[in-house]
Amino acid sequence: MKNTDSKTKSAFEDDLRRLDEIISEIESADTPLADSLALYKEGMELASDCAKELAEIENQVLILTKDAAGVLKTQAFATEEQDDDEF
């Protein structure tokens, strides 16, 4: 399983690096409009993939707490998005 986690981490980090490259290329005055559009589409797909991966990871994060009696318990990590959904 550790190998799968490192592959996922590597893929996620590779996607982030590629997103940085895409941003630089789009911001460059030398990039033709058609190329910028293709890069934008690629970037949006990568951003969506990264967002899904982060959501999966957030669902796996647990907070370790200690109650008044000193007993350790775990609870799900609440993101700001989840907190906003409760209202």
N, C-alpha and C positions, 0 to 999 in steps of 0.2 A: 504493500500500500504506500509506503514511503516513496517508492519510485514514481507512482502515479501522482502523488502530491508535488514532487519536484518537477514533473513534466508539466502539470497544470500551472505551477508558479512560473516556470520558464516560459510557457506559452503566453501567460498573462503579461509578464514583463516584456516579452518580445512585442506583443500587441501595443503596449504603452510606448515602447521605443518607436515603433512604426507610426503611431499617432503623432508623436513629436516630429518625426521626419515629414509627415504629411503637412502638418501645420507650417513648418518652415518652408516647404515647397510652395504651398498655396500663398503664403505671405510674400514670396519672392516675386519681384516685378517681372522676372524673366519667364515665368510659367504661363504658357498660353491658356486662354480661357477654357478650351475643351479639356486640356489636361487637368486644370484646376477642378473642373466639374467631376472628372473621373476620380481624382484624389479625394474630393469631398465625399463622394459616394462610398469609397473604400473606408474613409475615416469614420463615417456614420455606422457602417457595419462593424468595424472594430470597436467603436465606442459602445454599441449595443451589446456585443459579446462581452466586453469588460464589465459592463453594468450587470449583466446576468451572472457572471462569475462572482462579482462582489456580493450580490444578493444571496447566492448560494453559501458563500463563506459566512456572511452575517447570520444566516440561519443556523450555522454550526457553532457560533460563539456562545459560550455560557459564562455567566458571572458566578464566581464562588463567593458566598456570603456566610457570615456566622450569625446565628440567631442569639437571643438574649441568654440562652442556656449554654452557649458556646458550641453548639452543633453546627457543623459545616453543611451548607445546602447549596444547590446550584439552581440558577434561574436563567431563563433565556435573556439574551442581550436585547434590549429594546432600542431600536434606532429612532432618530427624530421622525422619520417617515411613519413608523409604526405608532409613535406617540401622537402624531397629527391625526391619524386615522381614528383614534379613540374619541375625538371630540366631535 
